[in-house]
Amino acid sequence: MMNDGNDPDLEATIARYREELRAEADLARGDLDELEDHLRDLTTELRERGLPTGVAIAEAARRLGDPRELAREHARVSSPFGPTLSRARAWSAVALLAPLTIYALIGAAVAADHPPEIFELVLGSLLIGGLALRKAWARALVVGVLPFLFAWSIYRAFDWGWSGIIALRLASYGGAFAFVVPWRRRELSLSGFGLMLLVPAHVGTIALMVLAQPERFDAVAPSLAWLAYLGVFSGAVGAILRQRWGALVSAGSAITLAAGPFFALNDFGARAFPGTVMALISLGALAGAGSAIIGWHTAPARRRTAHALTA
């Protein structure tokens, strides 16, 4: 950033302006720095035109915009998780994903013998609903989910044979991913990336739950699997609300996920854990830890005022 002679009036105005912006909108530090640079540049330009320092500062702040108006504009086009996806891209992805999700949800409900699968599909439906509303947090999660769904479809194709429905899934998942994936810088913020990391953590908990079945192990391993599963879900809620307790929950889930296999190994032996499944569990633990670190550093250090929330 520019150093405009360390003018005390300018520095005081900038500090005040930043504080007002921070109160009105949950702007990232990079956005605040960029606005500060604009304020300094405008002030310098106006001073070079002969305006007194105080007048130049006031005029630069006026041209840059009232903090409340800037906050409203920022909330309209962006969010802590990244810019709002365009209607065309969001709704195109929803059009590709919704039919498959509805079909799978109806099939699982009719079978009624896999409650966890129904719960996962309900979560998927809520995620698609959030994407249809163009919520940036939903986009971040969808970006993380689609590669796993694509890979799972390929695995099923090689395991059970290729079919029309699998080809349709691959086309839908791949097409939807092309619409939601960040193609430019800053399309996904650091907070969005942290939220996306909870997807591999979630997959790791599912892998542990599949292995840690009650008929195989005592109550310790299955309980840890469920604890990690619920922890990732709760951590995602906290991350969406941008609360630091979400980061703490995600960290606890990552620790639980990492510890789960050791309890199961003691009971069942190393041969019970294929390399792929262990890799998913390990990746999930690392991703959960990374998400917790990002969530802790990007969550607001203090609550915004009621006035700022309703502005």
Residue pairs with C-beta under 8 A, 6 or more apart in sequence:
1 33
1 36
1 37
1 40
2 37
2 40
2 41
2 44
4 10
4 40
4 43
4 44
7 53
9 53
9 54
9 57
10 40
10 43
10 53
10 57
13 39
13 57
13 61
14 36
14 39
14 40
17 35
17 36
17 39
17 61
17 64
17 67
18 32
18 35
18 36
20 67
21 27
21 32
21 35
21 67
21 70
21 71
22 32
23 67
23 304
23 305
23 308
24 67
24 68
24 70
24 71
24 308
24 311
25 67
25 70
25 71
25 72
25 74
25 75
25 308
26 80
26 242
26 300
26 304
27 35
27 71
27 74
28 80
28 189
28 190
28 298
31 74
35 64
35 70
38 64
39 60
39 61
39 64
42 59
42 60
42 63
42 64
43 56
43 57
43 60
46 55
46 56
46 59
46 60
47 53
47 56
51 59
64 70
65 73
68 311
71 308
71 311
72 311
76 84
77 83
77 84
78 84
78 136
79 135
79 136
79 137
80 136
80 189
80 191
80 192
80 242
80 298
81 136
81 137
81 139
81 140
81 188
81 189
81 191
81 192
81 195
82 136
82 139
82 140
82 182
82 186
82 187
82 188
82 189
82 192
83 136
83 186
83 187
84 134
84 136
85 131
85 134
85 136
85 139
85 180
86 134
87 134
89 179
89 180
90 131
90 132
90 134
90 139
90 179
90 180
91 132
92 175
92 176
92 179
93 131
93 142
93 175
93 176
93 179
93 180
94 128
94 131
94 132
96 172
96 173
96 175
96 176
96 179
97 128
97 131
97 142
97 172
97 173
97 176
98 128
99 172
100 168
100 169
100 172
101 121
101 124
101 125
101 128
102 125
104 121
105 118
105 121
105 122
105 125
108 114
108 117
108 118
108 121
109 118
116 209
124 145
127 138
127 141
127 142
127 145
128 138
128 142
129 138
130 137
130 138
130 141
131 138
131 139
131 142
131 180
136 192
137 192
137 195
137 239
137 240
139 180
139 188
139 192
140 188
140 192
140 193
140 195
140 196
141 195
141 196
141 198
141 199
141 236
142 176
142 180
143 177
143 180
143 181
143 182
143 188
143 196
144 195
144 196
144 197
144 198
144 199
144 200
145 199
146 173
146 176
146 177
146 180
147 177
148 199
148 200
148 203
149 169
149 173
150 170
150 173
150 174
150 177
153 166
153 169
153 170
153 173
154 170
156 166
157 163
157 166
157 170
182 188
188 196
189 298
190 294
190 298
191 239
191 242
191 294
191 295
191 298
193 294
194 239
194 290
194 291
194 293
194 294
194 295
194 298
195 236
195 239
195 240
195 291
197 287
197 288
197 290
197 291
197 294
198 232
198 235
198 236
198 239
198 250
198 287
198 288
198 291
199 287
200 280
200 283
200 284
200 287
201 232
201 235
201 250
201 253
201 254
201 257
201 284
201 285
201 287
201 288
201 291
202 229
202 232
202 233
202 236
202 284
203 280
203 283
203 284
204 228
204 257
204 280
204 281
204 282
204 283
204 284
204 285
204 287
204 288
205 225
205 228
205 229
205 231
205 232
205 253
205 257
205 284
206 229
207 277
207 280
207 281
207 284
208 221
208 224
208 225
208 228
208 229
208 257
208 260
208 261
208 264
208 281
208 284
209 222
209 225
209 226
209 229
210 277
211 221
211 225
211 261
211 264
211 272
211 273
211 277
212 221
212 222
212 224
212 225
212 260
212 263
212 264
213 222
214 222
216 264
216 267
216 268
216 272
217 263
217 264
217 267
217 268
218 267
220 263
220 267
221 260
221 263
221 264
221 267
224 256
224 259
224 260
224 263
225 260
227 253
227 256
228 253
228 256
228 257
228 260
230 253
231 249
231 250
231 252
231 253
231 256
232 250
232 253
232 288
234 246
234 249
234 253
235 246
235 247
235 249
235 250
235 253
235 288
235 291
235 292
235 295
236 246
236 250
237 246
238 244
238 245
238 246
238 247
238 249
238 250
238 295
239 246
239 247
239 250
239 291
239 295
240 246
242 295
242 298
242 299
242 300
243 299
244 295
244 296
244 299
246 295
246 299
247 291
247 292
247 293
247 294
247 295
247 296
247 299
248 292
248 296
250 288
250 289
250 291
250 292
250 295
251 288
251 289
251 292
253 288
254 284
254 285
254 286
254 287
254 288
254 289
254 291
254 292
255 285
257 281
257 284
257 285
257 288
258 281
258 282
258 285
260 281
261 273
261 278
261 281
264 272
264 273
265 272
265 273
